[in-house]
Amino acid sequence: MTLGLISPEMLLSTLPTIAAPIPSIAQFNNQRSIPRLKPRRRSLLKFKIPGIRGSRNLEAGAARGKCSPQIISAVLPPKPAAIAANQIPVELTISERPTFFVNVPQTSAKEAGFLLWNEDGEEILDKTLSVTATQGILSYTLPADFSGLEVGKKYRWRFSLLCDQTGGDRSADPVASGWIERVEPSATITKQLQTATNKQRVLIYAENGYWHDTLKALADLRAANPNDLTLLRDWDDLLLSVGLEEIANRPLIPLNAVTASN
């Protein structure tokens, strides 16, 4: 609710003759302890979903397993309406080593696996990650020892909880996956990013459809400023804009590799 201006004549008409002096408009606006007088901040941060078409051969999915009674899922925006039913959207990034986010409602797993393939199906990255929480939005950033995504190339990624740490049957592992493509930003966007603050970069990424970059930039800001309520509201607004508001209050948990093979 937005607090409107109230004229002194209107206030006088409702007060008894022995009333105390009428407070000023500024004093009314400073009464932050009364929730109903506090206007809700207008949602500003919204993600612009690009209409990117994927190959008919692309695959993605999510599943539950023995160490997670609920389905885990990649934290991604909804599929654009223009994409056919047999096609999978490809998210855009301008980062060589983007960060991937997965919602894990509950798990007893102590480790996770991250795999990355190029468009030809060749495995180019295999990491085992240490899972230190039973639930939350888990994230993994491609490491410094990885050569990086190439501009104009599509990649498939898969995150799985390792239910059997002895390396046995992997068919029961919960899995989340998606596709990503690194693109070259335009000269205009590059110039904007060069002079932007960290908060402004979040808006630039969101406006231009760089989902992984938007999430990463905002998650980093939240980690560096845990008491900044505006960042928390921006996070809520961002997830709300793509229909993911149900997971907005989950903790953000970065994962680190414990073993690796490239």
N, C-alpha and C positions, 0 to 999 in steps of 0.2 A: 504494500500500500504506500502511495506517495503522499507525503504531508504537504498540504496546500497552504497558501497564505490565508490567515484569518484576520479580518479587519478588527480594529479596536471597538467599533460600534457593535459588531456581532457579539463580541465577548461581553461587553457591558450589558447587553440585553438579557444575558443569562445569569448574571451575578447579582446577589443581594446588595442592598445599599451599604452594608457594613463590610463588604469584601475587602481583602488586602489589595495592594496595588497590582495592576495587571502586569504579568511578566512579558518581556519582549519576545519577538519571534525567535531571536537567537537563543534565548533561554529555553524555549520550547524545543528547538532542534538539539540542544545539548542534553536533553533528558534521555540518555541512551539506555537507562535502566528499565525503561518501559518498552517491552518487545513490540507491542502493537503500534507504537509510534515510530519504529525503526523501519524505513523503507528497504525492501529487498534490492540488492544490487542487481542491475540489469545484466543479463548474460552477455559477455563480450567475446569470449573465446569460442569460436566454432570452427570445426574442421571442414574444409571444402573437399569433398570426395571427387577425385578425378575419374573420368569415364574411360578407364584403361581396359582394353580387351586383352584377354589371355589366349594362349594357344588352346586348341581343342584337346591337346594331349596332356595338359596340365592336370595335376591331381593335388588335392588337399583334403585334410580330414581331421577328426577329433574322436577320441575314444576313451572309455574308462577301462581300468584294469584292476588287478588284485590289490595293488597298494594304493588305489584311489577309488573309493566307492562312488565318486561322482566324476562326470566327464571333465577333463581339463580342456582348455581351449586357448587358441592364439588370440591375443588382444588385438583385434583388427576391426576396421570399420565395416559396415554392412556391404554386401555385394551390390554394385550399382544396377539399377533396373535395366539399363541398356545392354547388359551382358547376358548372353544366352545361358540357358539352364545347364548346358554341357560345357561351359567355360568357367574358368577360375580367375578372379581378379588378381592382378599383379600390383603390389604396392610399390610406390616410388620412394627413392632415397637419393640424396646427393652426397652421402657419406661413403667413404671407402670401407669403413668398418662399422656398420650400423649396429644398433641394439635391438634385440628381439624380446618381446614380452609375452608371457603365458600366464593365464589365470589358473591357479591350482586351488580348488575349493578345500581339498583335504588330502593328505598323503602320509604314508608311513615310510616312504622311500627316503633313503639317505644319499642317493646319487641320481643324477639325470644324465642323459646323453644328448648331444647336439650334433647334428649332421647337416652338411651343406653340399649340394650338387650343382653342377652347371646345367645349362639347358640340354646338353647332350646326354645327361644322366651320369656323368662321371663324378665320383665322390671326390671333393677337394678339401673337405675339412671334417674331422672327427674328434670331438672333445667329450671327456667325461667330467661332469660338474658335481661339486659338493652341495647337497641340499641341506640347509641348516634350519629350515622352518617347516611346519606341518601344513601351512596354508598361506596364500597371499598371491600377489602378482610378481612372479619370478622373472628376472631379466638377465640376459646374457649379451655381452658386447664382443664382437669379433676381435680376437687378440692381436697384439702388435706383431707376433710372428707369422701372421697370415698376410699374404701379399695384397689383399684387398679386392673388392669387387671392381670389375671393369665397367666403364661407361658403356651403356647400350646393351649390356648382357643381362639375361634373366637367370635367376637362381632359385632353386627350391630348397627350403630349410625344414628341418624336423626336430622337434624337441620331444623327448620321451623320458618318463620316469622309469628308472631301472628297479623293477620289483625284486628281481633275483640278482643280487650283487655277485653271485658266484659265476655269472656268465652263462646261465642255462637258457631255458626257453624264453625268448623275447616276445612271444606272441601275446602275452598277457600285459605287456607294458602299456600304460596310457600314453597316447600320442597326440600332439598338436602340430600342425604344419601350415605352411603358406609359401607364397612366391614373392620375390622382390626383384626390382630392377634399379640399377644405379643410372641416373640421368645427369646430364650436364645442365646446371642452372643457366638461365639467360643472363646476359650482361647486366640487365636491370636488377635482377634478383641478387646477383653477385655483388653489385655495388651497394645495395641495401644492406646486405649481411655484413659487409666490411665496416660499416659505420653504426650498426645497430647494437643496442645493449642486449644483454642476455634475455631479458623479458621481451624485447622487440623481436628477437630471433624466433621465439616461440610463435608469435603472431605471423611472421613471414612464412615459416614452415607450414603452419596450418592453412594459411590462405592459398598456398601453392600446391597443396596436396601431398606433402612429404610426411606421411604418417609416422614412421619410425623416428624421424628426426624431431618431430613435434613432441612425441612422448618422451624421448630421451632428454631433450632440452628442458622440459618442464619438470621431469623427475629429478634432474640434477639440481634445478633451482630449489625444489622442495627439500632435498637432502641438505643443501647448504643453508637453507633458511627455514628450519622446522617450525618456527613460531609465526611465520608470515601467513596470516589467514587469507590474504588475497590470492596467494599461490594455491592454497587448498581449494578455494572457490573456482579458480581457473581450471584446476584439475577436474572438479565436478562438472563445470560447464563443458569442457572438452569431451569428456566421456558421454555426457548427456546429449551432445550434438550428434553423436553417432549411435545412440541407443545402448550404451554400455553403462548407464547410471547405476545398475545393480552392483557393479564391482568397484565403484568409485572409492568406497571406504576401505578397501583391502590394503594391507601394508605392502610397500614396495621393497622387494628383496633382491639385490644383485647377487648373481652366482659367479663363482670362480672355478676355473678348471683345476682338477687334481691330477689327471693324466691326459695325455693327448697323443694323437697320431695324425700326421698330415698326409 
